[in-house]
Amino acid sequence: MDSWVSLNAVAQSIITEQKGSVFGYYVYSPDSFAYQQRYAMIYAFHAAHAQAFEYVKKPTTYVVASPPPAGQPFMSQELVD
């Protein structure tokens, strides 16, 4: 799920959809720092010369979120009783 191949595919789909327009993006991962996801997005957007702004809200803003790890109910967005 968080491989460079899948993260690059996410970045490429955003780049294609934006067609050179300015956009913001946020990267979230349950590991709290999201280094792998963050660096993959930075690399892909920089290589494509995309007008991407990390952690900046723009009229078009993407949230790139990794799912919580299996068996960790307290790291999920779901409410637990």
Number of C-alpha atoms within 10 A of each C-alpha: 8 15 11 14 11 13 21 18 14 15 20 16 11 17 20 10 10 15 10 13 11 14 20 17 19 16 20 17 19 13 12 8 11 16 13 15 21 17 14 21 25 15 13 18 19 12 9 13 11 19 16 23 16 16 13 13 13 13 9 11 17 17 11 17 14 16 14 15 13 8 8 8 12 11 14 14 9 8 7 7 3
